[in-house]
Amino acid sequence: MAKNKKPQQRKGFRTNEQIVYPAHGVGRIVSIEEEEVAGAKLELLVINFEKDKMTLRVPIEKLERVGMRKLSEDTVVKKALTTLKGKARVKRTMWSRRAQEYEAKINSGSLVSIAEVVRDLYRSESQPEQSYSERQLYEAALDRMAREVAAVHKQDEECAIAAIVEVLSKTAQAAQARQESSEAQAAA
């Protein structure tokens, strides 16, 4: 396996740029290399996912197929944060089916779809506790969303998580206040 350093940019991606790889979230392109494997030359993007302590080598021909993309624009981040303010959609299908749908949204790479999962699985203190698998999916979606929001806004992940949870808790408080108000009116 012979390695050669290649130019710093390929297919619109350049070294040291942060990107989103749908199955793993935000990573950084550390290099663009050419490797010879079984007599065939492959151009590879070497992507480091620091938080996961993982490095991925992705053939340039497969970038579109795997759904790799640049970080979201600020307008998409705003749309995702607005999505958090919406009413949680809880389907009455079996949990295993919903879990598959949530997992597919998390791995889609779409920030708005990930925000939908975060919104739908969020539980405030006044709501019933989540099951272990619900909590795992919620935390995975929250982590994925926070990493991209932090990268776009050039802030640390903790600040992004705090901002996301603040939006969710304000939305939950407003919904609870509306429900208490309507219950009080019904009782009167």
Helices and strands as residue ranges (DSSP letters): E 3-5, E 9-10, E 13-14, E 18-21, E 25-37, E 40-49, E 54-59, G 60-62, H 63-66, E 69-70, H 74-84, H 95-106, H 111-121, H 132-153, H 157-187
